[in-house]
Amino acid sequence: MKQYLTFFAFLSLLSAVACSETPKPTVPVADPAPIVGNDQDKHGCKPSAGYQWSALRNDAVQIPIGNVCL
């Protein structure tokens, strides 16, 4: 009988230790990086892509690099 009592005590101790919740280390979550090209002005043009609003064309136009006249 003493062996059964010792065995059940050991099993209950083992199950208590095995089932106890251990605190998990928390990893700090960084702020997500802003999406590149996710900007628009009030007309819907994307300045990061080089577009500006043209009052002459009533549309977003990309300003060319160089000596080109509009």
C-alpha positions in Angstrom: 0.0 0.0 0.0 2.9 2.3 0.8 4.3 1.8 -2.7 1.0 2.8 -4.3 0.8 5.9 -2.2 4.3 6.8 -3.1 3.6 6.1 -6.8 0.5 8.3 -6.9 2.2 11.1 -5.0 5.0 11.0 -7.5 2.5 11.0 -10.4 0.6 13.9 -9.0 3.8 15.9 -8.4 5.0 15.1 -11.9 1.7 16.1 -13.5 1.6 19.3 -11.5 5.1 20.3 -12.6 4.5 19.2 -16.2 1.2 21.1 -16.5 2.2 24.3 -14.8 2.3 27.3 -17.1 5.7 28.8 -17.5 5.7 32.5 -18.4 6.7 33.0 -22.0 9.1 35.8 -22.8 7.5 38.7 -24.4 9.0 40.1 -27.5 8.4 43.8 -28.0 6.5 44.5 -31.2 8.0 47.3 -33.3 5.8 49.7 -35.1 5.2 48.6 -38.7 7.3 50.4 -41.3 5.4 52.9 -43.5 4.6 51.6 -46.9 6.8 53.2 -49.6 4.7 54.9 -52.3 1.6 55.1 -50.1 1.3 58.8 -50.3 -1.2 60.9 -52.2 -2.0 64.6 -52.4 -5.4 66.1 -52.4 -5.8 65.4 -56.1 -4.7 61.8 -55.9 -1.2 62.3 -57.3 1.7 60.4 -55.9 4.6 62.7 -55.1 6.9 59.9 -54.2 6.6 58.6 -57.8 7.3 62.1 -59.2 3.7 63.1 -60.1 2.3 66.6 -59.6 -1.1 68.0 -60.4 -1.3 69.9 -63.7 -4.0 72.6 -63.8 -3.5 72.7 -67.6 -4.3 69.0 -68.2 -6.5 68.5 -65.1 -4.5 65.3 -64.4 -1.5 64.1 -62.5 1.6 64.4 -64.7 5.2 63.3 -64.1 7.6 66.1 -64.5 10.4 64.9 -66.9 14.0 65.3 -66.0 15.9 67.4 -68.5 15.1 70.4 -70.8 11.6 69.4 -71.9 9.0 72.1 -72.2 5.4 71.4 -71.6 
